[in-house]
Every structure is written in C-alpha cells, then in structure tokens.
Amino acid sequence: MVKKYSVILGIILGMGFLCGCGEKEELTQFHEDINQFYTEISVIEDEIAAIDEETEDAFFSMINQMEQMAMQFQNLAQIKVPEEFISVEELAEDAASYMDEAFRLYSEAYEEDYVSDSLIQAAAENYESAMKRINYIAVILQGEIPEGAIVVESDGTEFEPYTEE
C-alpha cells in the first residue's frame, strides 16, 4: 500500500510542475496538501499494521490510530480544491464521513463487556469505503477515470427536469 501511495505522490508532484502560472499557487498548495494527507495516511497504516494483536493494549492502540486517521480524513475534506479537480471535493467529504463512522463503530464495538462482531463488520465496511474513495481521488489526480465509475458528460446546457403534470 505504501508503494502505491509513493507512486501516486510522485505523479501528483509531477502534475504540479505542469500547471500554468495563473493558478499555479492554488494548485501548488493543493498538491502539497494532498501529498501531506497521503504521507500521513501511509504512516498511520504502517502503525496499524505493526500493532501486535496479542498485547493488552492492542485495541487502544488501534483506536488511537483510527482516531488519527479520522482526523487526517477531516483535514482532507477541508482542503481547498481547484476547479480542475472539483470532483475530488465530494469524494474527500464522503471519505471523511465514512472514516468518522468507521472510527465511531470500532470504538462502540468494544464498549460493552463483549465484542460486537456486527459493529466490527460495519466499521470495516465504512473503513473500506473511505479507503476506496481516497484511491479514486488518487486515480482522478492522475488524469484517469476510476474503474467502475459512472461518467456523465454534459455539454453545459441547462435543462428542465421532467415532471408529471
């Protein structure tokens, strides 16, 4: 996963150098913010992977890392997105919402005297949804269309929605 993010970061940095002068500052800041996000997420993922599940504090370590990840996803949702990448904005907001829910559910799963498998499953699904969206963002920033995405082209003309009378 870290290699994947390293390649993505390289591509994003390269894109920053190809931008025109007029919006260069905004794009440069955007690329720096995105790079920082992916770097932080890679570090957190490594820390989660390094948790020894056999230790007493494994759960608390994992929850702490999930909280850090949720905060980074909130930071992602706050990044000012240039017009060229406006589709990233909604994906970032959705990813942050999914990660917040994953963190909440993981925390709640262990609150009782027993571990709730259904809450853990729901948390894992939210986590995967969040990660899927940041992968979509990376693909979009490479100038590609994410696999499985539905693309709707518009000629920019206004239309009136059909309503039954």
C-alpha positions as CSV (number, residue, x, y, z in Angstrom):
1,M,0.0,0.0,0.0
2,V,2.9,2.4,0.8
3,K,4.5,1.8,-2.6
4,K,1.2,2.6,-4.2
5,Y,1.0,5.9,-2.4
6,S,4.6,6.7,-3.2
7,V,3.9,6.3,-6.9
8,I,0.7,8.4,-6.5
9,L,2.6,11.1,-4.7
10,G,5.2,11.2,-7.5
11,I,2.6,11.6,-10.1
12,I,0.8,14.4,-8.1
13,L,4.1,16.2,-7.7
14,G,4.8,15.9,-11.4
15,M,1.4,17.4,-12.2
16,G,2.2,20.4,-10.0
17,F,5.1,21.3,-12.3
18,L,3.0,21.1,-15.4
19,C,0.4,23.7,-14.2
20,G,0.1,27.2,-15.7
21,C,1.2,30.3,-13.9
22,G,-2.2,31.9,-13.3
23,E,-3.5,29.2,-10.9
24,K,-0.1,27.8,-10.0
25,E,-0.1,28.9,-6.4
26,E,-3.6,27.4,-5.7
27,L,-2.6,24.2,-7.5
28,T,0.8,24.0,-5.7
29,Q,-0.9,24.4,-2.3
30,F,-3.5,21.7,-3.3
31,H,-0.8,19.3,-4.3
32,E,1.2,20.0,-1.1
33,D,-1.9,19.4,1.0
34,I,-2.8,16.2,-0.9
35,N,0.8,14.9,-0.6
36,Q,0.8,15.6,3.1
37,F,-2.5,13.7,3.5
38,Y,-1.2,10.6,1.7
39,T,2.0,10.7,3.6
40,E,0.2,10.8,7.0
41,I,-2.2,8.1,6.0
42,S,0.7,5.8,4.9
43,V,2.4,6.3,8.3
44,I,-0.8,5.6,10.2
45,E,-1.5,2.4,8.1
46,D,2.0,1.2,8.9
47,E,1.4,1.9,12.6
48,I,-1.9,-0.1,12.5
49,A,-0.2,-3.0,10.7
50,A,2.5,-3.0,13.3
51,I,0.1,-3.5,16.2
52,D,0.6,-6.8,18.0
53,E,-2.9,-8.1,18.5
54,E,-1.7,-10.3,21.4
55,T,-0.9,-7.4,23.6
56,E,-3.3,-6.0,26.2
57,D,-3.3,-2.5,24.7
58,A,-3.8,-3.6,21.1
59,F,-7.3,-2.4,21.0
60,F,-6.4,1.0,22.5
61,S,-3.5,1.4,20.1
62,M,-5.8,0.6,17.1
63,I,-8.4,3.0,18.3
64,N,-5.8,5.7,18.7
65,Q,-4.6,5.2,15.2
66,M,-8.1,5.1,13.8
67,E,-8.8,8.4,15.6
68,Q,-5.6,9.9,14.0
69,M,-6.8,8.6,10.6
70,A,-10.2,10.1,11.0
71,M,-8.6,13.5,11.8
72,Q,-6.5,13.2,8.7
73,F,-9.6,12.4,6.6
74,Q,-11.3,15.5,8.1
75,N,-8.2,17.5,7.1
76,L,-8.6,16.1,3.5
77,A,-12.2,17.2,3.4
78,Q,-11.1,20.8,4.3
79,I,-8.5,21.1,1.5
80,K,-9.4,23.9,-0.9
81,V,-9.9,22.1,-4.2
82,P,-9.0,23.9,-7.5
83,E,-11.6,23.9,-10.3
84,E,-9.6,21.4,-12.3
85,F,-10.2,18.7,-9.7
86,I,-13.6,19.7,-8.3
87,S,-14.8,16.1,-8.5
88,V,-12.3,15.4,-5.7
89,E,-14.1,17.6,-3.2
90,E,-17.2,15.4,-2.8
91,L,-15.1,12.3,-2.7
92,A,-13.0,13.7,0.1
93,E,-16.1,14.7,2.1
94,D,-17.6,11.3,1.6
95,A,-14.3,9.6,2.6
96,A,-14.1,11.7,5.8
97,S,-17.7,10.7,6.7
98,Y,-17.0,7.1,6.1
99,M,-13.8,7.2,8.2
100,D,-15.6,9.0,11.0
101,E,-18.3,6.3,11.1
102,A,-15.6,3.6,11.0
103,F,-13.9,5.1,14.0
104,R,-17.2,5.5,15.9
105,L,-18.2,2.0,15.2
106,Y,-14.9,0.5,16.1
107,S,-15.0,2.4,19.4
108,E,-18.5,1.3,20.1
109,A,-17.8,-2.3,19.2
110,Y,-15.6,-2.7,22.3
111,E,-17.6,-0.5,24.8
112,E,-19.7,-3.4,26.2
113,D,-18.4,-6.4,28.1
114,Y,-18.3,-8.3,24.8
115,V,-17.0,-7.6,21.3
116,S,-19.8,-6.9,18.8
117,D,-18.9,-8.7,15.6
118,S,-21.7,-6.9,13.7
119,L,-20.3,-3.5,14.7
120,I,-16.8,-4.5,13.8
121,Q,-18.1,-5.7,10.4
122,A,-19.9,-2.4,9.8
123,A,-16.8,-0.4,10.9
124,A,-14.7,-2.4,8.5
125,E,-17.1,-1.7,5.6
126,N,-17.0,2.0,6.4
127,Y,-13.2,1.9,6.5
128,E,-13.1,0.2,3.1
129,S,-15.5,2.7,1.7
130,A,-13.3,5.6,2.9
131,M,-10.1,4.0,1.5
132,K,-11.8,3.3,-1.8
133,R,-12.6,7.0,-2.2
134,I,-9.1,8.1,-1.5
135,N,-7.9,5.6,-4.1
136,Y,-10.5,7.2,-6.5
137,I,-9.0,10.6,-5.7
138,A,-5.5,9.4,-6.5
139,V,-6.7,8.0,-9.8
140,I,-8.5,11.2,-10.7
141,L,-5.4,13.2,-9.9
142,Q,-3.5,11.1,-12.4
143,G,-6.0,12.2,-15.0
144,E,-7.7,8.8,-15.3
145,I,-11.2,7.6,-14.6
146,P,-11.6,5.3,-11.6
147,E,-12.5,1.7,-12.6
148,G,-16.3,1.2,-12.1
149,A,-17.0,4.9,-12.1
150,I,-20.1,6.2,-14.0
151,V,-19.2,9.1,-16.1
152,V,-21.9,11.6,-17.1
153,E,-20.8,14.0,-19.8
154,S,-22.5,17.4,-20.1
155,D,-22.4,19.9,-22.9
156,G,-23.0,22.6,-20.2
157,T,-26.6,23.4,-21.4
158,E,-29.3,23.9,-18.9
159,F,-32.3,21.6,-18.9
160,E,-35.6,21.4,-17.2
161,P,-36.2,18.1,-15.3
162,Y,-39.2,16.1,-16.4
163,T,-42.2,16.4,-14.1
164,E,-45.5,14.7,-14.4
165,E,-48.4,17.1,-14.6
